[in-house]
């Protein structure tokens, strides 16, 4: 019970405060949500990724293990989401948004604080979460954008269009400058930090604004299926991987908790940017975040029991 109170007070409540502010502002001033999404994609997310990759400290061995887990986990989720989409007769652009809602989970402004709370700032556990966050961002801004664009402009144009995205160059710059231990001058590092620190706030405000424009549909079966896969089947798949490869301790527990996060806010942001069922994406993010108050708490409890 105490664990639930901590998560609600320290993790969930701050997230919903910012969402409510975005909701109220949208209702009062009728902002251009498309502009908010573009600010996220073209400025704040690249800045956030650059800073996190530049600051990250982890060994090649740890990165390799988490990378292999991530590839296997995402592959299994992809198969489950595609089977579900067929059963629900979800097609074309909506199918891409549905799949993205399952594959992309909130490793940053939700996963990082949860990790910090559960493991009490353990640097090893946080390194695992940072690697998952990095891989999620790379995957989101490669496959995630490609899947949405390819529906309307075709696969070749979608692939070429990705190279216009600043997030690609932010990732490359962050990794290379980190690897080469290059110090950045303050006139670069200070504004980069300002941008990175604003990303979470703007993303949550954007989600709140999207929610304010939502028209909840009577048929929510697709949303429910997304929640089941993301919040229940996802952690169960991770448990299977953990036992199959004999993982244990903090490493296993951190992976299990990381896999239990709700749908990424940025999946709704890119759906808004590319106008691919943004209401559907925002509904999933909203309900996924709400339901995670229960499921994430249970996963934390199970992780502590098993590992």
C-alpha angles and dihedrals in degrees: 000000000000090000090054091051091051093050093046094047102038103031114018100037096055090049092052094045090062092043090052090050090052090047093052094045091051092049091048103040105020096227125199101258091192089062091050090052091051092050087055096047101040103035119009102040094047089049092049094049093046093053095044093049093044092052098040119116119192140128125257089240093055092045091052093052094048090044092055091048091049094051093049093044094050091046091054091046090049091054093047093047093050092049089049092048090054092049090051093043092237111164144181117345096002090053090056091050091047092050092047090052089059099040099045118064132179101264095154121048092018106028098045096052091044091051091048091050097045098044096034095236094311104174093213093054091045091051089058091050092048091052091050089048092051094048091047092053093047091049094044095051094044112036094017095058093036092054092052097043095045090063093064107023104026131254098280095050090044090053093048090045091057091065088064091061114105092212090073092059093041090057093047093047093047094050096044096045089048094048092048093043092231115172117225123221115247093247087064102034098046097054090041089057092046090054093045092050090052096052098083093046094049093045092052093044089050091051090050090051090050091050090052088059095045124121104198110224123227091230108063099160093116091051092049092050090051091052093049093051096042100042104029112018092041095061090041090055089050091052089053091052092047093053094041092057097035096242120166147159124035091337093060094041093050092050092048093051092044090055093053097065120121124253114300118260088221091063086066091043094057091043087056093046093051094036093234108148094310093172091055091049093048092049091054093049092048097048092039091055091047094049092045089072085076103031098045091050090052092048091051090051093048091046091055091048095049102036 
